[in-house]
Amino acid sequence: MTGIPAAVQVFAFFFYMIYKALTGQFAGLFATIIATVYPACKSVVALETKDTDEDDKIWLTYWVLYGYVCVID
């Protein structure tokens, strides 16, 4: 369509996103993603492990503290 190779378009998109992130325009979005998506994935993995409950307690503590911070904020 545009005559620009797909690899160049993808590179330009990622460069633009990195620029936006470094200038702080996506700070809220990245903070939300980092604070919810990664811990959610780790929580699921922790719940699937049967050998120990220690990791479950750690992630439950994280979610309780995260909930308090969200309510206070």
All heavy atoms as TSV, in Angstrom:
chain	resi	resn	atom	element	x	y	z
A	1	MET	N	N	0.803	-1.188	0.000
A	1	MET	CA	C	0.000	0.000	0.000
A	1	MET	C	C	0.855	1.266	0.000
A	1	MET	O	O	0.675	2.117	-0.853
A	1	MET	CB	C	-0.916	0.036	1.216
A	1	MET	CG	C	-2.007	-0.948	1.227
A	1	MET	SD	S	-2.936	-0.637	2.741
A	1	MET	CE	C	-4.386	-1.504	2.359
A	2	THR	N	N	1.731	1.388	0.999
A	2	THR	CA	C	2.501	2.624	1.121
A	2	THR	C	C	3.820	2.566	0.380
A	2	THR	O	O	4.441	3.595	0.170
A	2	THR	CB	C	2.796	2.932	2.599
A	2	THR	OG1	O	3.599	1.883	3.134
A	2	THR	CG2	C	1.514	3.095	3.391
A	3	GLY	N	N	4.258	1.396	0.023
A	3	GLY	CA	C	5.550	1.253	-0.633
A	3	GLY	C	C	6.700	1.172	0.358
A	3	GLY	O	O	7.847	1.023	-0.037
A	4	ILE	N	N	6.409	1.311	1.654
A	4	ILE	CA	C	7.429	1.206	2.697
A	4	ILE	C	C	7.452	-0.241	3.191
A	4	ILE	O	O	6.401	-0.801	3.515
A	4	ILE	CB	C	7.119	2.171	3.855
A	4	ILE	CG1	C	7.056	3.609	3.348
A	4	ILE	CG2	C	8.161	2.037	4.959
A	4	ILE	CD1	C	6.554	4.594	4.388
A	5	PRO	N	N	8.644	-0.841	3.262
A	5	PRO	CA	C	8.720	-2.237	3.721
A	5	PRO	C	C	8.139	-2.398	5.129
A	5	PRO	O	O	8.224	-1.510	5.972
A	5	PRO	CB	C	10.216	-2.531	3.721
A	5	PRO	CG	C	10.809	-1.530	2.787
A	5	PRO	CD	C	9.948	-0.321	2.874
A	6	ALA	N	N	7.563	-3.554	5.370
A	6	ALA	CA	C	6.912	-3.826	6.653
A	6	ALA	C	C	7.898	-3.738	7.807
A	6	ALA	O	O	7.556	-3.249	8.889
A	6	ALA	CB	C	6.253	-5.200	6.622
A	7	ALA	N	N	9.125	-4.199	7.595
A	7	ALA	CA	C	10.124	-4.147	8.659
A	7	ALA	C	C	10.415	-2.702	9.069
A	7	ALA	O	O	10.569	-2.398	10.255
A	7	ALA	CB	C	11.403	-4.838	8.222
A	8	VAL	N	N	10.458	-1.807	8.120
A	8	VAL	CA	C	10.695	-0.390	8.419
A	8	VAL	C	C	9.510	0.194	9.173
A	8	VAL	O	O	9.678	0.978	10.112
A	8	VAL	CB	C	10.986	0.397	7.120
A	8	VAL	CG1	C	11.081	1.886	7.392
A	8	VAL	CG2	C	12.255	-0.111	6.462
A	9	GLN	N	N	8.311	-0.187	8.801
A	9	GLN	CA	C	7.119	0.300	9.498
A	9	GLN	C	C	7.093	-0.178	10.953
A	9	GLN	O	O	6.772	0.596	11.859
A	9	GLN	CB	C	5.858	-0.154	8.770
A	9	GLN	CG	C	5.647	0.507	7.444
A	9	GLN	CD	C	4.402	0.004	6.735
A	9	GLN	OE1	O	3.685	-0.854	7.237
A	9	GLN	NE2	N	4.150	0.536	5.561
A	10	VAL	N	N	7.427	-1.434	11.162
A	10	VAL	CA	C	7.452	-1.982	12.518
A	10	VAL	C	C	8.525	-1.274	13.342
A	10	VAL	O	O	8.286	-0.886	14.491
A	10	VAL	CB	C	7.687	-3.511	12.493
A	10	VAL	CG1	C	7.971	-4.055	13.878
A	10	VAL	CG2	C	6.489	-4.205	11.877
A	11	PHE	N	N	9.704	-1.085	12.767
A	11	PHE	CA	C	10.776	-0.386	13.464
A	11	PHE	C	C	10.349	1.036	13.824
A	11	PHE	O	O	10.571	1.502	14.939
A	11	PHE	CB	C	12.049	-0.360	12.617
A	11	PHE	CG	C	13.158	0.423	13.248
A	11	PHE	CD1	C	13.887	-0.108	14.299
A	11	PHE	CD2	C	13.469	1.693	12.802
A	11	PHE	CE1	C	14.908	0.614	14.889
A	11	PHE	CE2	C	14.485	2.434	13.382
A	11	PHE	CZ	C	15.208	1.885	14.432
A	12	ALA	N	N	9.737	1.730	12.901
A	12	ALA	CA	C	9.293	3.102	13.141
A	12	ALA	C	C	8.242	3.142	14.251
A	12	ALA	O	O	8.269	4.026	15.110
A	12	ALA	CB	C	8.753	3.712	11.860
A	13	PHE	N	N	7.329	2.182	14.243
A	13	PHE	CA	C	6.298	2.120	15.282
A	13	PHE	C	C	6.927	1.925	16.661
A	13	PHE	O	O	6.590	2.634	17.610
A	13	PHE	CB	C	5.309	0.994	14.978
A	13	PHE	CG	C	4.315	0.756	16.074
A	13	PHE	CD1	C	3.261	1.635	16.268
A	13	PHE	CD2	C	4.441	-0.333	16.910
A	13	PHE	CE1	C	2.342	1.426	17.283
A	13	PHE	CE2	C	3.531	-0.550	17.925
A	13	PHE	CZ	C	2.476	0.332	18.111
A	14	PHE	N	N	7.846	0.954	16.776
A	14	PHE	CA	C	8.489	0.708	18.060
A	14	PHE	C	C	9.347	1.891	18.496
A	14	PHE	O	O	9.383	2.248	19.670
A	14	PHE	CB	C	9.306	-0.581	18.034
A	14	PHE	CG	C	8.453	-1.804	18.163
A	14	PHE	CD1	C	8.405	-2.728	17.146
A	14	PHE	CD2	C	7.687	-2.026	19.297
A	14	PHE	CE1	C	7.607	-3.857	17.254
A	14	PHE	CE2	C	6.893	-3.150	19.419
A	14	PHE	CZ	C	6.853	-4.069	18.397
A	15	PHE	N	N	10.027	2.528	17.576
A	15	PHE	CA	C	10.819	3.710	17.902
A	15	PHE	C	C	9.911	4.820	18.428
A	15	PHE	O	O	10.229	5.486	19.407
A	15	PHE	CB	C	11.596	4.199	16.675
A	15	PHE	CG	C	12.450	5.386	16.948
A	15	PHE	CD1	C	13.643	5.248	17.646
A	15	PHE	CD2	C	12.054	6.653	16.547
A	15	PHE	CE1	C	14.432	6.345	17.917
A	15	PHE	CE2	C	12.834	7.763	16.808
A	15	PHE	CZ	C	14.029	7.610	17.502
A	16	TYR	N	N	8.769	5.008	17.786
A	16	TYR	CA	C	7.802	6.012	18.221
A	16	TYR	C	C	7.284	5.696	19.621
A	16	TYR	O	O	7.165	6.592	20.463
A	16	TYR	CB	C	6.652	6.086	17.218
A	16	TYR	CG	C	5.549	7.032	17.604
A	16	TYR	CD1	C	5.729	8.404	17.520
A	16	TYR	CD2	C	4.327	6.557	18.057
A	16	TYR	CE1	C	4.707	9.287	17.883
A	16	TYR	CE2	C	3.307	7.418	18.415
A	16	TYR	CZ	C	3.501	8.782	18.329
A	16	TYR	OH	O	2.508	9.644	18.690
A	17	MET	N	N	6.965	4.443	19.880
A	17	MET	CA	C	6.468	4.046	21.191
A	17	MET	C	C	7.532	4.239	22.271
A	17	MET	O	O	7.230	4.689	23.380
A	17	MET	CB	C	5.987	2.593	21.169
A	17	MET	CG	C	4.810	2.378	20.242
A	17	MET	SD	S	3.423	3.429	20.634
A	17	MET	CE	C	2.505	2.325	21.634
A	18	ILE	N	N	8.771	3.899	21.957
A	18	ILE	CA	C	9.861	4.103	22.918
A	18	ILE	C	C	10.051	5.588	23.190
A	18	ILE	O	O	10.240	6.007	24.331
A	18	ILE	CB	C	11.160	3.446	22.409
A	18	ILE	CG1	C	11.013	1.929	22.461
A	18	ILE	CG2	C	12.368	3.898	23.225
A	18	ILE	CD1	C	12.124	1.175	21.773
A	19	TYR	N	N	9.972	6.405	22.151
A	19	TYR	CA	C	10.077	7.853	22.317
A	19	TYR	C	C	8.976	8.370	23.241
A	19	TYR	O	O	9.221	9.164	24.147
A	19	TYR	CB	C	10.001	8.545	20.956
A	19	TYR	CG	C	9.831	10.041	21.059
A	19	TYR	CD1	C	10.905	10.851	21.401
A	19	TYR	CD2	C	8.598	10.632	20.830
A	19	TYR	CE1	C	10.752	12.220	21.519
A	19	TYR	CE2	C	8.434	11.999	20.941
A	19	TYR	CZ	C	9.508	12.786	21.288
A	19	TYR	OH	O	9.352	14.139	21.411
A	20	LYS	N	N	7.752	7.922	23.013
A	20	LYS	CA	C	6.631	8.342	23.849
A	20	LYS	C	C	6.834	7.887	25.301
A	20	LYS	O	O	6.514	8.608	26.239
A	20	LYS	CB	C	5.304	7.793	23.326
A	20	LYS	CG	C	4.852	8.410	22.038
A	20	LYS	CD	C	4.367	9.812	22.305
A	20	LYS	CE	C	3.611	10.326	21.114
A	20	LYS	NZ	N	3.044	11.643	21.347
A	21	ALA	N	N	7.364	6.689	25.465
A	21	ALA	CA	C	7.598	6.170	26.812
A	21	ALA	C	C	8.682	6.969	27.522
A	21	ALA	O	O	8.546	7.296	28.711
A	21	ALA	CB	C	7.982	4.700	26.743
A	22	LEU	N	N	9.747	7.303	26.812
A	22	LEU	CA	C	10.843	8.035	27.432
A	22	LEU	C	C	10.471	9.474	27.748
A	22	LEU	O	O	11.020	10.071	28.675
A	22	LEU	CB	C	12.082	7.992	26.535
A	22	LEU	CG	C	12.731	6.618	26.393
A	22	LEU	CD1	C	13.886	6.672	25.410
A	22	LEU	CD2	C	13.193	6.099	27.737
A	23	THR	N	N	9.565	10.042	27.014
A	23	THR	CA	C	9.141	11.409	27.293
A	23	THR	C	C	8.039	11.457	28.346
A	23	THR	O	O	7.608	12.544	28.724
A	23	THR	CB	C	8.665	12.112	26.012
A	23	THR	OG1	O	7.587	11.381	25.432
A	23	THR	CG2	C	9.794	12.248	25.010
A	24	GLY	N	N	7.593	10.303	28.824
A	24	GLY	CA	C	6.623	10.246	29.913
A	24	GLY	C	C	5.176	10.299	29.487
A	24	GLY	O	O	4.284	10.350	30.334
A	25	GLN	N	N	4.895	10.267	28.210
A	25	GLN	CA	C	3.523	10.372	27.756
A	25	GLN	C	C	2.736	9.078	27.942
A	25	GLN	O	O	1.512	9.095	27.965
A	25	GLN	CB	C	3.484	10.820	26.301
A	25	GLN	CG	C	4.052	12.213	26.132
A	25	GLN	CD	C	4.113	12.632	24.681
A	25	GLN	OE1	O	3.710	11.910	23.791
A	25	GLN	NE2	N	4.637	13.825	24.440
A	26	PHE	N	N	3.439	7.972	28.074
A	26	PHE	CA	C	2.782	6.679	28.312
A	26	PHE	C	C	3.082	6.153	29.707
A	26	PHE	O	O	2.905	4.980	29.989
A	26	PHE	CB	C	3.234	5.644	27.290
A	26	PHE	CG	C	2.670	5.844	25.912
A	26	PHE	CD1	C	3.362	5.394	24.810
A	26	PHE	CD2	C	1.460	6.460	25.712
A	26	PHE	CE1	C	2.856	5.556	23.539
A	26	PHE	CE2	C	0.943	6.631	24.445
A	26	PHE	CZ	C	1.647	6.181	23.354
A	27	ALA	N	N	3.544	7.004	30.592
A	27	ALA	CA	C	3.966	6.564	31.916
A	27	ALA	C	C	2.821	5.890	32.670
A	27	ALA	O	O	3.014	4.845	33.290
A	27	ALA	CB	C	4.521	7.727	32.710
A	28	GLY	N	N	1.639	6.470	32.625
A	28	GLY	CA	C	0.505	5.878	33.327
A	28	GLY	C	C	0.129	4.518	32.784
A	28	GLY	O	O	-0.148	3.588	33.539
A	29	LEU	N	N	0.135	4.398	31.465
A	29	LEU	CA	C	-0.193	3.119	30.838
A	29	LEU	C	C	0.834	2.054	31.192
A	29	LEU	O	O	0.473	0.938	31.576
A	29	LEU	CB	C	-0.270	3.284	29.320
A	29	LEU	CG	C	-0.497	2.021	28.508
A	29	LEU	CD1	C	-1.862	1.426	28.827
A	29	LEU	CD2	C	-0.367	2.303	27.027
A	30	PHE	N	N	2.112	2.383	31.086
A	30	PHE	CA	C	3.155	1.412	31.405
A	30	PHE	C	C	3.129	1.031	32.878
A	30	PHE	O	O	3.327	-0.129	33.230
A	30	PHE	CB	C	4.532	1.927	31.012
A	30	PHE	CG	C	4.784	1.894	29.539
A	30	PHE	CD1	C	5.529	2.882	28.945
A	30	PHE	CD2	C	4.279	0.894	28.739
A	30	PHE	CE1	C	5.767	2.865	27.579
A	30	PHE	CE2	C	4.499	0.864	27.380
A	30	PHE	CZ	C	5.255	1.862	26.798
A	31	ALA	N	N	2.876	1.993	33.747
A	31	ALA	CA	C	2.807	1.685	35.174
A	31	ALA	C	C	1.665	0.723	35.463
A	31	ALA	O	O	1.813	-0.218	36.248
A	31	ALA	CB	C	2.645	2.970	35.972
A	32	THR	N	N	0.529	0.933	34.822
A	32	THR	CA	C	-0.612	0.042	35.016
A	32	THR	C	C	-0.309	-1.357	34.493
A	32	THR	O	O	-0.627	-2.357	35.149
A	32	THR	CB	C	-1.854	0.610	34.315
A	32	THR	OG1	O	-2.126	1.904	34.860
A	32	THR	CG2	C	-3.052	-0.296	34.503
A	33	ILE	N	N	0.312	-1.432	33.334
A	33	ILE	CA	C	0.656	-2.736	32.757
A	33	ILE	C	C	1.646	-3.472	33.650
A	33	ILE	O	O	1.469	-4.651	33.953
A	33	ILE	CB	C	1.195	-2.569	31.328
A	33	ILE	CG1	C	0.063	-2.150	30.393
A	33	ILE	CG2	C	1.855	-3.857	30.841
A	33	ILE	CD1	C	0.514	-1.756	29.006
A	34	ILE	N	N	2.683	-2.768	34.086
A	34	ILE	CA	C	3.702	-3.406	34.918
A	34	ILE	C	C	3.130	-3.808	36.270
A	34	ILE	O	O	3.470	-4.848	36.811
A	34	ILE	CB	C	4.922	-2.481	35.069
A	34	ILE	CG1	C	5.646	-2.362	33.730
A	34	ILE	CG2	C	5.869	-2.989	36.142
A	34	ILE	CD1	C	6.713	-1.299	33.691
A	35	ALA	N	N	2.239	-2.999	36.808
A	35	ALA	CA	C	1.706	-3.268	38.141
A	35	ALA	C	C	0.594	-4.306	38.145
A	35	ALA	O	O	0.239	-4.815	39.213
A	35	ALA	CB	C	1.198	-1.973	38.766
A	36	THR	N	N	0.022	-4.646	36.989
A	36	THR	CA	C	-1.080	-5.610	36.987
A	36	THR	C	C	-0.817	-6.849	36.137
A	36	THR	O	O	-1.077	-7.962	36.584
A	36	THR	CB	C	-2.388	-4.962	36.508
A	36	THR	OG1	O	-2.194	-4.394	35.229
A	36	THR	CG2	C	-2.858	-3.906	37.476
A	37	VAL	N	N	-0.335	-6.678	34.946
A	37	VAL	CA	C	-0.203	-7.828	34.037
A	37	VAL	C	C	0.860	-8.805	34.519
A	37	VAL	O	O	0.614	-10.014	34.627
A	37	VAL	CB	C	0.068	-7.359	32.592
A	37	VAL	CG1	C	0.361	-8.531	31.686
A	37	VAL	CG2	C	-1.099	-6.556	32.070
A	38	TYR	N	N	2.057	-8.306	34.812
A	38	TYR	CA	C	3.132	-9.203	35.270
A	38	TYR	C	C	2.754	-9.912	36.571
A	38	TYR	O	O	2.865	-11.142	36.657
A	38	TYR	CB	C	4.445	-8.438	35.429
A	38	TYR	CG	C	5.554	-9.260	36.018
A	38	TYR	CD1	C	6.193	-10.230	35.252
A	38	TYR	CD2	C	5.944	-9.108	37.342
A	38	TYR	CE1	C	7.203	-11.007	35.792
A	38	TYR	CE2	C	6.939	-9.869	37.885
A	38	TYR	CZ	C	7.572	-10.818	37.111
A	38	TYR	OH	O	8.564	-11.591	37.642
A	39	PRO	N	N	2.294	-9.181	37.599
A	39	PRO	CA	C	1.894	-9.881	38.825
A	39	PRO	C	C	0.731	-10.858	38.614
A	39	PRO	O	O	0.677	-11.895	39.275
A	39	PRO	CB	C	1.486	-8.753	39.775
A	39	PRO	CG	C	2.247	-7.580	39.292
A	39	PRO	CD	C	2.290	-7.732	37.808
A	40	ALA	N	N	-0.176	-10.533	37.719
A	40	ALA	CA	C	-1.274	-11.465	37.450
A	40	ALA	C	C	-0.742	-12.771	36.871
A	40	ALA	O	O	-1.174	-13.859	37.275
A	40	ALA	CB	C	-2.280	-10.824	36.505
A	41	CYS	N	N	0.176	-12.665	35.941
A	41	CYS	CA	C	0.773	-13.876	35.354
A	41	CYS	C	C	1.529	-14.682	36.404
A	41	CYS	O	O	1.411	-15.910	36.466
A	41	CYS	CB	C	1.704	-13.499	34.210
A	41	CYS	SG	S	0.861	-12.810	32.779
A	42	LYS	N	N	2.303	-13.995	37.239
A	42	LYS	CA	C	3.054	-14.692	38.278
A	42	LYS	C	C	2.113	-15.294	39.329
A	42	LYS	O	O	2.414	-16.343	39.887
A	42	LYS	CB	C	4.042	-13.729	38.950
A	42	LYS	CG	C	5.148	-13.260	38.027
A	42	LYS	CD	C	5.971	-14.398	37.481
A	42	LYS	CE	C	6.973	-14.846	38.476
A	42	LYS	NZ	N	7.932	-15.835	37.978
A	43	SER	N	N	0.984	-14.656	39.587
A	43	SER	CA	C	0.014	-15.190	40.537
A	43	SER	C	C	-0.600	-16.488	40.026
A	43	SER	O	O	-0.779	-17.439	40.789
A	43	SER	CB	C	-1.088	-14.169	40.807
A	43	SER	OG	O	-0.571	-13.023	41.416
A	44	VAL	N	N	-0.905	-16.527	38.750
A	44	VAL	CA	C	-1.459	-17.755	38.161
A	44	VAL	C	C	-0.440	-18.882	38.254
A	44	VAL	O	O	-0.777	-20.015	38.627
A	44	VAL	CB	C	-1.896	-17.501	36.702
A	44	VAL	CG1	C	-2.228	-18.807	36.007
A	44	VAL	CG2	C	-3.075	-16.552	36.661
A	45	VAL	N	N	0.809	-18.580	37.940
A	45	VAL	CA	C	1.860	-19.601	38.044
A	45	VAL	C	C	1.995	-20.068	39.498
A	45	VAL	O	O	2.140	-21.260	39.761
A	45	VAL	CB	C	3.201	-19.048	37.510
A	45	VAL	CG1	C	4.351	-19.992	37.822
A	45	VAL	CG2	C	3.110	-18.805	36.015
A	46	ALA	N	N	1.943	-19.130	40.437
A	46	ALA	CA	C	2.060	-19.490	41.852
A	46	ALA	C	C	0.902	-20.372	42.295
A	46	ALA	O	O	1.092	-21.305	43.079
A	46	ALA	CB	C	2.120	-18.223	42.708
A	47	LEU	N	N	-0.296	-20.088	41.821
A	47	LEU	CA	C	-1.444	-20.915	42.195
A	47	LEU	C	C	-1.377	-22.308	41.598
A	47	LEU	O	O	-1.929	-23.257	42.169
A	47	LEU	CB	C	-2.741	-20.228	41.768
A	47	LEU	CG	C	-3.098	-18.966	42.543
A	47	LEU	CD1	C	-4.296	-18.289	41.895
A	47	LEU	CD2	C	-3.375	-19.298	43.993
A	48	GLU	N	N	-0.712	-22.448	40.477
A	48	GLU	CA	C	-0.610	-23.761	39.835
A	48	GLU	C	C	0.443	-24.644	40.468
A	48	GLU	O	O	0.422	-25.859	40.252
A	48	GLU	CB	C	-0.333	-23.585	38.342
A	48	GLU	CG	C	-1.513	-23.020	37.588
A	48	GLU	CD	C	-1.227	-22.749	36.125
A	48	GLU	OE1	O	-0.047	-22.776	35.718
A	48	GLU	OE2	O	-2.182	-22.511	35.372
A	49	THR	N	N	1.383	-24.083	41.230
A	49	THR	CA	C	2.390	-24.905	41.891
A	49	THR	C	C	1.780	-25.542	43.123
A	49	THR	O	O	1.106	-24.884	43.910
A	49	THR	CB	C	3.625	-24.068	42.293
A	49	THR	OG1	O	3.212	-23.013	43.153
A	49	THR	CG2	C	4.328	-23.513	41.073
A	50	LYS	N	N	1.996	-26.808	43.275
A	50	LYS	CA	C	1.385	-27.570	44.371
A	50	LYS	C	C	2.353	-27.798	45.540
A	50	LYS	O	O	1.938	-28.135	46.622
A	50	LYS	CB	C	0.912	-28.935	43.860
A	50	LYS	CG	C	-0.072	-28.848	42.723
A	50	LYS	CD	C	-1.411	-28.378	43.206
A	50	LYS	CE	C	-2.402	-28.469	42.060
A	50	LYS	NZ	N	-3.380	-27.439	42.065
A	51	ASP	N	N	3.661	-27.637	45.313
A	51	ASP	CA	C	4.629	-28.042	46.318
A	51	ASP	C	C	4.772	-27.080	47.494
A	51	ASP	O	O	5.127	-27.475	48.584
A	51	ASP	CB	C	5.998	-28.291	45.679
A	51	ASP	CG	C	6.493	-27.094	44.879
A	51	ASP	OD1	O	5.698	-26.201	44.591
A	51	ASP	OD2	O	7.690	-27.073	44.543
A	52	THR	N	N	4.480	-25.797	47.303
A	52	THR	CA	C	4.658	-24.834	48.387
A	52	THR	C	C	3.580	-23.756	48.324
A	52	THR	O	O	3.066	-23.447	47.256
A	52	THR	CB	C	6.047	-24.188	48.342
A	52	THR	OG1	O	6.170	-23.288	49.434
A	52	THR	CG2	C	6.281	-23.441	47.049
A	53	ASP	N	N	3.260	-23.233	49.494
A	53	ASP	CA	C	2.286	-22.149	49.565
A	53	ASP	C	C	2.956	-20.796	49.744
A	53	ASP	O	O	2.281	-19.775	49.800
A	53	ASP	CB	C	1.322	-22.381	50.735
A	53	ASP	CG	C	0.362	-23.517	50.460
A	53	ASP	OD1	O	0.132	-23.816	49.269
A	53	ASP	OD2	O	-0.150	-24.111	51.424
A	54	GLU	N	N	4.270	-20.780	49.859
A	54	GLU	CA	C	4.989	-19.533	50.109
A	54	GLU	C	C	4.791	-18.527	48.980
A	54	GLU	O	O	4.557	-17.343	49.234
A	54	GLU	CB	C	6.487	-19.816	50.317
A	54	GLU	CG	C	7.271	-18.603	50.753
A	54	GLU	CD	C	6.827	-18.082	52.115
A	54	GLU	OE1	O	6.382	-18.881	52.950
A	54	GLU	OE2	O	6.923	-16.863	52.334
A	55	ASP	N	N	4.875	-18.980	47.733
A	55	ASP	CA	C	4.691	-18.056	46.612
A	55	ASP	C	C	3.255	-17.535	46.548
A	55	ASP	O	O	3.015	-16.385	46.169
A	55	ASP	CB	C	5.110	-18.687	45.291
A	55	ASP	CG	C	4.428	-20.018	45.019
A	55	ASP	OD1	O	3.698	-20.505	45.890
A	55	ASP	OD2	O	4.642	-20.567	43.929
A	56	ASP	N	N	2.293	-18.365	46.977
A	56	ASP	CA	C	0.899	-17.899	47.026
A	56	ASP	C	C	0.748	-16.751	48.017
A	56	ASP	O	O	0.081	-15.751	47.745
A	56	ASP	CB	C	-0.038	-19.034	47.426
A	56	ASP	CG	C	-0.066	-20.167	46.411
A	56	ASP	OD1	O	0.464	-19.982	45.304
A	56	ASP	OD2	O	-0.617	-21.223	46.740
A	57	LYS	N	N	1.388	-16.890	49.177
A	57	LYS	CA	C	1.318	-15.848	50.200
A	57	LYS	C	C	1.964	-14.551	49.717
A	57	LYS	O	O	1.459	-13.464	49.999
A	57	LYS	CB	C	1.988	-16.323	51.479
A	57	LYS	CG	C	1.239	-17.426	52.174
A	57	LYS	CD	C	1.986	-17.902	53.388
A	57	LYS	CE	C	1.327	-19.109	54.005
A	57	LYS	NZ	N	2.077	-19.624	55.143
A	58	ILE	N	N	3.065	-14.673	49.010
A	58	ILE	CA	C	3.765	-13.483	48.511
A	58	ILE	C	C	2.874	-12.718	47.543
A	58	ILE	O	O	2.722	-11.496	47.660
A	58	ILE	CB	C	5.092	-13.886	47.841
A	58	ILE	CG1	C	6.080	-14.387	48.895
A	58	ILE	CG2	C	5.676	-12.723	47.049
A	58	ILE	CD1	C	7.325	-15.014	48.315
A	59	TRP	N	N	2.262	-13.437	46.589
A	59	TRP	CA	C	1.431	-12.741	45.606
A	59	TRP	C	C	0.115	-12.259	46.196
A	59	TRP	O	O	-0.411	-11.213	45.798
A	59	TRP	CB	C	1.220	-13.606	44.364
A	59	TRP	CG	C	2.483	-13.661	43.575
A	59	TRP	CD1	C	3.310	-14.722	43.415
A	59	TRP	CD2	C	3.092	-12.570	42.881
A	59	TRP	NE1	N	4.397	-14.367	42.668
A	59	TRP	CE2	C	4.291	-13.051	42.320
A	59	TRP	CE3	C	2.761	-11.244	42.670
A	59	TRP	CZ2	C	5.140	-12.250	41.569
A	59	TRP	CZ3	C	3.600	-10.437	41.922
A	59	TRP	CH2	C	4.781	-10.944	41.384
A	60	LEU	N	N	-0.431	-12.967	47.176
A	60	LEU	CA	C	-1.628	-12.478	47.852
A	60	LEU	C	C	-1.314	-11.189	48.612
A	60	LEU	O	O	-2.092	-10.230	48.571
A	60	LEU	CB	C	-2.176	-13.530	48.813
A	60	LEU	CG	C	-3.425	-13.125	49.596
A	60	LEU	CD1	C	-4.563	-12.779	48.638
A	60	LEU	CD2	C	-3.832	-14.218	50.551
A	61	THR	N	N	-0.157	-11.148	49.252
A	61	THR	CA	C	0.272	-9.923	49.932
A	61	THR	C	C	0.422	-8.784	48.943
A	61	THR	O	O	0.013	-7.649	49.219
A	61	THR	CB	C	1.601	-10.167	50.668
A	61	THR	OG1	O	1.441	-11.251	51.579
A	61	THR	CG2	C	2.044	-8.924	51.428
A	62	TYR	N	N	0.993	-9.077	47.783
A	62	TYR	CA	C	1.139	-8.042	46.755
A	62	TYR	C	C	-0.218	-7.476	46.368
A	62	TYR	O	O	-0.387	-6.260	46.304
A	62	TYR	CB	C	1.834	-8.602	45.509
A	62	TYR	CG	C	1.802	-7.611	44.371
A	62	TYR	CD1	C	2.737	-6.599	44.304
A	62	TYR	CD2	C	0.813	-7.659	43.388
A	62	TYR	CE1	C	2.705	-5.666	43.288
A	62	TYR	CE2	C	0.764	-6.726	42.378
A	62	TYR	CZ	C	1.719	-5.743	42.321
A	62	TYR	OH	O	1.670	-4.810	41.323
A	63	TRP	N	N	-1.196	-8.335	46.101
A	63	TRP	CA	C	-2.508	-7.871	45.646
A	63	TRP	C	C	-3.246	-7.093	46.728
A	63	TRP	O	O	-3.955	-6.120	46.432
A	63	TRP	CB	C	-3.352	-9.024	45.129
A	63	TRP	CG	C	-2.868	-9.504	43.801
A	63	TRP	CD1	C	-2.304	-10.718	43.534
A	63	TRP	CD2	C	-2.853	-8.765	42.571
A	63	TRP	NE1	N	-1.945	-10.781	42.213
A	63	TRP	CE2	C	-2.271	-9.606	41.594
A	63	TRP	CE3	C	-3.263	-7.502	42.196
A	63	TRP	CZ2	C	-2.107	-9.204	40.273
A	63	TRP	CZ3	C	-3.102	-7.099	40.877
A	63	TRP	CH2	C	-2.523	-7.940	39.934
A	64	VAL	N	N	-3.075	-7.484	47.984
A	64	VAL	CA	C	-3.700	-6.730	49.072
A	64	VAL	C	C	-3.091	-5.339	49.161
A	64	VAL	O	O	-3.806	-4.335	49.242
A	64	VAL	CB	C	-3.560	-7.492	50.411
A	64	VAL	CG1	C	-3.936	-6.618	51.584
A	64	VAL	CG2	C	-4.400	-8.758	50.384
A	65	LEU	N	N	-1.776	-5.254	49.130
A	65	LEU	CA	C	-1.112	-3.946	49.171
A	65	LEU	C	C	-1.443	-3.109	47.942
A	65	LEU	O	O	-1.653	-1.894	48.049
A	65	LEU	CB	C	0.395	-4.128	49.318
A	65	LEU	CG	C	0.860	-4.705	50.638
A	65	LEU	CD1	C	2.350	-4.968	50.612
A	65	LEU	CD2	C	0.496	-3.789	51.781
A	66	TYR	N	N	-1.494	-3.736	46.796
A	66	TYR	CA	C	-1.853	-3.020	45.565
A	66	TYR	C	C	-3.275	-2.454	45.659
A	66	TYR	O	O	-3.542	-1.325	45.256
A	66	TYR	CB	C	-1.728	-3.953	44.351
A	66	TYR	CG	C	-2.041	-3.294	43.041
A	66	TYR	CD1	C	-1.137	-2.427	42.445
A	66	TYR	CD2	C	-3.250	-3.531	42.383
A	66	TYR	CE1	C	-1.419	-1.814	41.244
A	66	TYR	CE2	C	-3.542	-2.921	41.178
A	66	TYR	CZ	C	-2.619	-2.072	40.618
A	66	TYR	OH	O	-2.913	-1.458	39.408
A	67	GLY	N	N	-4.171	-3.230	46.225
A	67	GLY	CA	C	-5.545	-2.754	46.416
A	67	GLY	C	C	-5.602	-1.574	47.367
A	67	GLY	O	O	-6.321	-0.599	47.100
A	68	TYR	N	N	-4.838	-1.627	48.453
A	68	TYR	CA	C	-4.793	-0.489	49.372
A	68	TYR	C	C	-4.274	0.762	48.680
A	68	TYR	O	O	-4.825	1.848	48.834
A	68	TYR	CB	C	-3.900	-0.789	50.587
A	68	TYR	CG	C	-4.518	-1.714	51.599
A	68	TYR	CD1	C	-3.736	-2.632	52.273
A	68	TYR	CD2	C	-5.868	-1.683	51.907
A	68	TYR	CE1	C	-4.288	-3.479	53.208
A	68	TYR	CE2	C	-6.426	-2.524	52.821
A	68	TYR	CZ	C	-5.631	-3.429	53.486
A	68	TYR	OH	O	-6.172	-4.271	54.399
A	69	VAL	N	N	-3.208	0.617	47.918
A	69	VAL	CA	C	-2.632	1.768	47.218
A	69	VAL	C	C	-3.631	2.341	46.211
A	69	VAL	O	O	-3.775	3.567	46.097
A	69	VAL	CB	C	-1.301	1.383	46.536
A	69	VAL	CG1	C	-0.827	2.482	45.604
A	69	VAL	CG2	C	-0.248	1.073	47.577
A	70	CYS	N	N	-4.331	1.483	45.498
A	70	CYS	CA	C	-5.325	1.961	44.527
A	70	CYS	C	C	-6.456	2.706	45.221
A	70	CYS	O	O	-6.927	3.733	44.709
A	70	CYS	CB	C	-5.885	0.812	43.717
A	70	CYS	SG	S	-4.727	0.155	42.521
A	71	VAL	N	N	-6.894	2.212	46.373
A	71	VAL	CA	C	-7.977	2.890	47.099
A	71	VAL	C	C	-7.488	4.233	47.634
A	71	VAL	O	O	-8.200	5.236	47.528
A	71	VAL	CB	C	-8.507	1.987	48.243
A	71	VAL	CG1	C	-9.403	2.771	49.177
A	71	VAL	CG2	C	-9.229	0.794	47.659
A	72	ILE	N	N	-6.301	4.277	48.168
A	72	ILE	CA	C	-5.754	5.525	48.717
A	72	ILE	C	C	-5.483	6.535	47.609
A	72	ILE	O	O	-5.706	7.726	47.782
A	72	ILE	CB	C	-4.486	5.262	49.531
A	72	ILE	CG1	C	-4.848	4.495	50.801
A	72	ILE	CG2	C	-3.761	6.548	49.873
A	72	ILE	CD1	C	-3.666	3.966	51.571
A	73	ASP	N	N	-5.019	6.050	46.476
A	73	ASP	CA	C	-4.688	6.933	45.355
A	73	ASP	C	C	-5.957	7.528	44.805
A	73	ASP	O	O	-6.121	8.631	44.452
A	73	ASP	CB	C	-3.969	6.162	44.260
A	73	ASP	CG	C	-3.418	7.063	43.184
A	73	ASP	OD1	O	-3.066	8.218	43.483
A	73	ASP	OD2	O	-3.325	6.596	42.041
